[in-house]
Amino acid sequence: MPAILDLLYREYCRARLAEMRKQLLIAAERFETLEADHDAAKLGDDETTDAHRKTGLGMPN
């Protein structure tokens, strides 16, 4: 009986670790996507950024 419980516990732990790794990979992919979108938005705002630099308004990059 203890061998069966040990086997079930190991399988449970293995499945939990696999689920946690999956969640971490999904979170990392979402972060990379958001970061790429943010960088693309910076490139499209060149005129606004230049105007702020010339007038001294806004936050420095």
C-alpha positions as CSV (number, residue, x, y, z in Angstrom):
1,M,0.0,0.0,0.0
2,P,2.7,2.6,0.8
3,A,4.3,1.9,-2.6
4,I,1.0,2.8,-4.4
5,L,0.7,6.0,-2.4
6,D,4.4,6.9,-3.2
7,L,3.7,6.3,-6.9
8,L,0.6,8.4,-6.8
9,Y,2.4,11.2,-5.0
10,R,5.3,11.2,-7.4
11,E,2.9,11.4,-10.4
12,Y,1.0,14.2,-8.7
13,C,4.2,16.2,-8.1
14,R,5.3,15.6,-11.7
15,A,2.0,16.8,-13.1
16,R,2.1,19.9,-10.8
17,L,5.6,20.8,-11.9
18,A,4.6,20.4,-15.6
19,E,1.7,22.7,-15.0
20,M,3.8,25.3,-13.3
21,R,6.4,25.2,-16.1
22,K,3.6,25.6,-18.7
23,Q,2.2,28.7,-16.8
24,L,5.7,30.2,-16.6
25,L,6.2,29.8,-20.4
26,I,2.8,31.3,-21.1
27,A,3.6,34.3,-18.9
28,A,7.0,34.8,-20.5
29,E,5.5,34.7,-24.0
30,R,2.9,37.3,-23.0
31,F,5.6,39.5,-21.5
32,E,7.7,39.3,-24.7
33,T,4.6,40.2,-26.8
34,L,3.8,43.2,-24.6
35,E,7.4,44.3,-24.7
36,A,7.5,44.1,-28.5
37,D,4.3,46.1,-28.8
38,H,5.6,48.7,-26.4
39,D,8.9,49.0,-28.4
40,A,6.9,49.3,-31.7
41,A,4.8,52.1,-30.2
42,K,8.0,54.0,-29.3
43,L,9.2,53.9,-32.9
44,G,5.9,55.3,-34.2
45,D,6.0,58.3,-32.0
46,D,9.2,59.9,-33.3
47,E,7.6,63.3,-34.2
48,T,6.0,63.6,-30.7
49,T,9.3,62.6,-29.0
50,D,11.2,65.1,-31.1
51,A,8.8,67.9,-30.3
52,H,9.1,67.2,-26.6
53,R,12.9,67.2,-26.8
54,K,12.9,70.6,-28.6
55,T,10.5,72.3,-26.2
56,G,11.9,70.5,-23.1
57,L,8.5,69.0,-22.2
58,G,7.9,65.4,-21.3
59,M,10.0,62.7,-19.7
60,P,13.5,62.0,-21.1
61,N,13.9,58.5,-22.7
